[in-house]
Amino acid sequence: MTEKELFLDALKNRVLLFDGAMGTEIQKFSPKPEDFPNNQDGFNDGLVISHPDWIKQIHRSYLDAGSDCIETNSFGSNKIKLDEYGFGAQTVEFNKKIAQLASEVCAEYHDKPRFVIGSMGPTGFLPSSNDPDLGQKPLEEIRGAFELQSEGLILGGVDALLIETSQDILEVKLAIEGCHNAMKKTGKKIPIIANTTLDQYGKMLLGTNIQAAYTTVSDMGIDVFGLNCSTGPIEMIPSVRWLDEQDQHKLLVVPNAGMPENQGGQAVYKMTPEKMGETLGDFLTRFKKVRIIGGCCGTSPKHISELRKVIDERAQSV
């Protein structure tokens, strides 16, 4: 059996395609409270225990659409978040189980290398802020929460760690440190992707601009820097243009399916697969450091299938 291509080697050779949204795909199963562990409605990561078949089906839908990489269903599985659901003491094993499930699905595919990306979302706290509630969590606790999560993901066999949908650049730093600590503990080094989430004006939630965010973490041993969530691709253009001019890192761009529109109290995303494919295809032409594209909120396997076409057509024309 030939040895699997390494994630960073693949990134050098071609543009890689990530998957799309997880939460909206879960909603298509019309889950009820009893579908979640201990009837904890909305505990999506817990479906690895109560409905692993659902998560496998979602992973397969994106791989069938052409994704090179699938993200683990662990967005809210840092220890601080898992404590809210009574699973904090099991953080390492919980994340290991989630990563193994994604790896099992990838192993079903033999047409080309498929990669498992360990998703690490925010804790819900804002350590840079002076908020009396959100800004008071000890930094060691936040770092430790990510360290335990990344340890589990590494033990479960992920090909890279993804710090995503980040609202506070200090939390990103703590997450990166947690990843490095987990790698020392497990004796396994894997790539780190550090994402920030910007509003339509190019700022993180606490006002950090892309230049400050990139400068803060670019020398921390990360391998890819990226933008995901919050806006559609068009709003990301000024930030991606600046990032493309920097020398250090390859870039990830994983936008929503357009800006969210409020309809009856719910966020609705209206960018079609075709429009998203056209826009991100333009990114690949204009910005040479963009090496990963994919979809965040509001995107489906149809969006990913369209992005697959764009990448393949571009590769054939080169």
N, C-alpha and C positions, 0 to 999 in steps of 0.2 A: 504494500500500500504506500503510495507516495505521500510525502509529508505535506500538510496543508500550508498554503501560502500565508505568510505573515501579513497582518493588517497594514502595517506601514509600507511593506513592499508593494502591496496592491495599490496603495494610495499614490505611490510614485509612478505606477504603470498606467493608471486610468482613473477617471472620475468614478467615485463610488456613490451608489444610491441607497439612502436610508429608507425606512418605512414611513408610514403616515400615523395618524392619530390612533391612540388606543382607547381612550374613554368613550368616544362616540361609537366605536365599533362594539364595545361592551354593551352600550345602551341598546343596540339592535337586538340583543337577546332578551330585552324587556325584563331585566333582573328585578326580583322582589327581595324584600329584606331577608327572607329565609334562604336566599341563594348565597348570602355572605356568611363567613364564619361568625358564630354567635349572634346571628341576625343583625349584624352591624352594617346597615344599609350604606352603600357608597364606599365600602372598604374594598376598592377595586383590586388592590394588590393581593388581598386575601383570597381572591378567586383561584390562586395557585393551589389552595387547599380544597376549596369547595367545588370549583368548576374548572379544573385544569384543562378539560376538553375544550372549553370556550376559548381560553387563552391560546391553546395550540391551534385552534381553527383560525384565529385572528392572525397569528404568526404566519400560518400557511397562506392565508389570503394575500399577504404582502409579498411573500416569497414567490407565489405564483404570478403576482403582478410584475415581478422583475427586481425586487429589492436585492441588493448585495448584502445588506446589513439589516438585522432586526434588533430593536431595542427591547431589553427585558422589561417585564411588567412590574418594575420595582421603583417607579417614580417617587412614591411616598413611603419607601421602606428604609429610610434612615431610622436610627433608634428613637429619636425624639418623636417622629411621626408614629412609629409602631407602638410606642408607649401608650398613645391615645387609644389604641385598639386592644391593648393587653398583650401584645406580642413583642415588646421591647427586649425582654430577656432572651428571646430567640432570634435576635437580629441576624447573627451570622448564619445560622442554619436556614432561616427564612429566605435570605437572599441567595444562598447557595442553591436552594430548591428551585427558586425562580429562574436562576441562570441555567441550571441543568435542564429545565423544561424547554427553554429556548434552544439550547444546544441539541437536545434530542430532535427537535423539529428540523433544525438546520441539517442534521445528519441524514435526513430523509432525501436530501437533494444532492445529486451527484453531477449536475451539468456544469457547475463552476463553483469556485470558493464562495461560501456564505459565512458571514461573520456575526457574532453575537456581541452586542454593545450593552454594557451595564449602565442602565439609566439611574441617575441620582438627582432627584429634584430637591427643591429647597426644604428647609426645616419648618418654615412658617415664621421664623424669627428674623429680626433685622439688626444684627449686632452693631452696625454702624450708627444706628439711630439712637435718639434720646427718649424714645417712646417708653413710658413707664412699664409697659407689659412686653412689647416685642423687642425692646432693646436691652433687656436685662439678663438674658440667658448667658451664663459664663462661656467664654470662648473655648475653654477646654472641653466643655460638654458638647458644644457644636462640632468641634474637631473630632472628638471621640465618636459621636454619632455617625459621622461619615466614615471614620476608620473602620468601625464594625461592619457597616454596610459594604464598603469596598472589599473588605476581607472576605465576606461571604460571596460576593460576586466573582472575585478572583478564584476562590476555591471551587465555584460552580463552573468555571471554564470560560469566562468571557474573554473576548479578544481585545477589548478596549474598555475604558471607563469613561462615561459621559456625564459631566457636571452640567445640568441643563436648567433652563427657565430660571436663571439666577437673577434675583432682584437686588442683591447687595454684594458689592465686590469684596467686602471683607469676608462674607460667608464663602465666596468662591475660593479665596485664599485658604480658608480653614479646610474646605473640602479637598483642595489639592494637597495640603499637608496631610490630611487623613489618608488620602490615596497612597502617598509615598510611605507613610507609616505602615499601612497594610501590606504594601509590597515588601518592605523589609521583614515584616512578620512572617509572611508566606514564602519568602525567598523567590518570588516570581515578579519579574518586571513586565508590565504591559503599558501600552500607550494611554495617555490621558488627553481627553478632549475637554476644553473649558469653554463653556458657552455663557454669553450674557444675553439678557432680554431687554430690549430697548423699546420705548414708546415711539409714537409717530414723529416725535421731535428729536429722536436720537439719544435719549437719556434713559438711564436705569431709574428705578423707582425713587431712589434717594438723590437723583440729580447727577450721577456720575456719567460723563460722556464717554464715547467709545475710545477716545485717545487715552484718557485716564485709566479706563478699565483694562485696556490692552497693555499699557505700560506697567500696571500693577502686577499682572500675572505672567507676562510673557517670558520672564526669566526664571520661572518656578519649576522648570522641568516638564512643561506641557509639550504635547506634540502637534496639536491642532487647536486653533482658536475659532470660535464660531458665534453665530447669532441664531437664536431660535425663538419662536412664539411671539406673542404680543401684537405683531403687525403682519401684514402681507408682505410679499417680496418688494413691491414698489417703494414702500416706506423705508426699506433697508438700504436702498441704493447709495445715499451719501456715505453711510457708515462703511459699507462694503468697498466703496471706491477708495476711502482712506486706508482701510485695512490692506487692500490689494497693493498699495504703495509701500508697505512695510516689508522688510526683508526676512523676517524670522520664521513665520509659521504658515503652513497650509491652512485654508479656510473652509469652514462648514457654513452653509446657509440653509436653514430649515424653517421657512416661514409658515404662518397660518394660510389658510385659503382666503386671503384678503383680510381687511379690517373687520372686526366683529360688528354686526349690526344688532341692535336690541329689538327683538320682536316678542312682545308679551312677556318681558322679563327674562327672555332667553337669548343667549348669544348665537347669532346665525352667521355662517360664513358662506359667501356667495361666489367666490372666485371659481370658475369652472376648471376642470382638468386641463382643457385646451389652453386657456389663458395663463394658467400657472406654468404649464409646459413652455409656452412661448416666452414668458418673462424670465424663468430660470435658465432657459436655453440662451437667452441674451446675456445673462450673467456669465455663463460659461465662455461665451465669445469675448466679452469685454474684460473680464476679471480673471486673469490666468492663475491666480492663487486659489481660486475656489475649486476644491477637489472633492467636496461632498455636498450633495443636495438631497432634499427629502421634504417631507411635509409634517406640519404640526397640527394645531387645532383645526377642525373642519375638513381635513384631508382624508381621503378614503383610498382603497385599492385602485379605484379608477384614476385618481390623481397620480398615484405612483406608477401605474401603467403608462400614463402619458409622459411622465418624466423619463421612464425607461426608453421610450421611443426617441425622445430628444437626445439622450446620451448616446444611444446607438447610432442614430443618424449622423450625429456630430463626429463620432469615431470613424465612421465609414468615409466621411468627406475629408478627413485629415490626411 
